[in-house]
Amino acid sequence: MSVAARGAQSLIRFYQRRISPLFGPRCIYVPTCSEYAYQAVEKYGFARGCLLSVRRILRCHPLHAGGYDPVP
């Protein structure tokens, strides 16, 4: 795994442990958007993982149904 991918995963874990608990559960998806991002970077590397994560985050809003949406 590249340095960029490990760095991205570290930032995601920081967000999950320190920032996300302040806002409470809001994600309409399973797994959550941050866990999806972590898994996408782990599976596909930094560039493609980040692209998949951004696409997922853009779909995470009240007008979308949500539900189970695993990393492809």
RODO-2510 file (C-alpha; in nm, 4 decimals, decimal comma):
residues 72
     n   res          X          Y          Z
     1     m     0,0000     0,0000     0,0000
     2     s     0,1324     0,3443    -0,0888
     3     v     0,2210     0,6155     0,1588
     4     a    -0,0690     0,8249     0,0277
     5     a    -0,3151     0,5394     0,0853
     6     r    -0,1890     0,4799     0,4397
     7     g    -0,2103     0,8529     0,5085
     8     a    -0,5667     0,8678     0,3784
     9     q    -0,6646     0,5721     0,5946
    10     s    -0,5082     0,7372     0,8993
    11     l    -0,7097     1,0541     0,8344
    12     i    -1,0280     0,8510     0,7931
    13     r    -0,9688     0,6675     1,1234
    14     f    -0,8982     1,0015     1,2948
    15     y    -1,2293     1,1332     1,1616
    16     q    -1,4132     0,8192     1,2755
    17     r    -1,2709     0,8274     1,6277
    18     r    -1,2494     1,1989     1,7053
    19     i    -1,4853     1,3993     1,4825
    20     s    -1,7752     1,1739     1,3828
    21     p    -1,8843     1,0995     1,7437
    22     l    -1,9464     1,4721     1,7937
    23     f    -2,2198     1,4671     1,5284
    24     g    -2,3835     1,1330     1,6041
    25     p    -2,5018     0,8783     1,3464
    26     r    -2,6152     1,0492     1,0260
    27     c    -2,5093     0,8259     0,7382
    28     i    -2,7943     0,6614     0,5450
    29     y    -2,5705     0,3818     0,4195
    30     v    -2,4257     0,0574     0,5525
    31     p    -2,1292     0,0594     0,5786
    32     t    -2,1005     0,4246     0,6755
    33     c    -1,9439     0,6611     0,4238
    34     s    -1,6212     0,6837     0,6224
    35     e    -1,5907     0,3045     0,6520
    36     y    -1,6669     0,2760     0,2798
    37     a    -1,3858     0,5241     0,2103
    38     y    -1,1437     0,3286     0,4288
    39     q    -1,2293     0,0022     0,2528
    40     a    -1,2156     0,1594    -0,0948
    41     v    -0,8673     0,3018    -0,0343
    42     e    -0,7559    -0,0322     0,1089
    43     k    -0,8889    -0,2283    -0,1885
    44     y    -0,8136     0,0068    -0,4808
    45     g    -0,5374     0,2365    -0,3595
    46     f    -0,5344     0,6105    -0,3052
    47     a    -0,6574     0,7551    -0,6374
    48     r    -0,9407     0,5170    -0,7237
    49     g    -1,0371     0,4730    -0,3596
    50     c    -1,0729     0,8478    -0,3142
    51     l    -1,2771     0,8767    -0,6349
    52     l    -1,5158     0,6034    -0,5200
    53     s    -1,5397     0,7694    -0,1780
    54     v    -1,6262     1,1107    -0,3203
    55     r    -1,8938     0,9573    -0,5424
    56     r    -2,0418     0,7805    -0,2404
    57     i    -2,0385     1,0939    -0,0238
    58     l    -2,2162     1,2899    -0,2975
    59     r    -2,4968     1,0292    -0,2884
    60     c    -2,5333     1,0541     0,0901
    61     h    -2,8223     1,2972     0,1334
    62     p    -3,1836     1,2829     0,2549
    63     l    -3,3279     1,2596    -0,0978
    64     h    -3,1508     0,9281    -0,1628
    65     a    -3,2834     0,5991    -0,0270
    66     g    -2,9514     0,4766     0,1164
    67     g    -2,9269     0,1177     0,2401
    68     y    -2,6607    -0,1482     0,1902
    69     d    -2,3900    -0,0288    -0,0510
    70     p    -2,0603    -0,2206    -0,0242
    71     v    -1,7358    -0,1299    -0,1993
    72     p    -1,7502    -0,2820    -0,5505
***
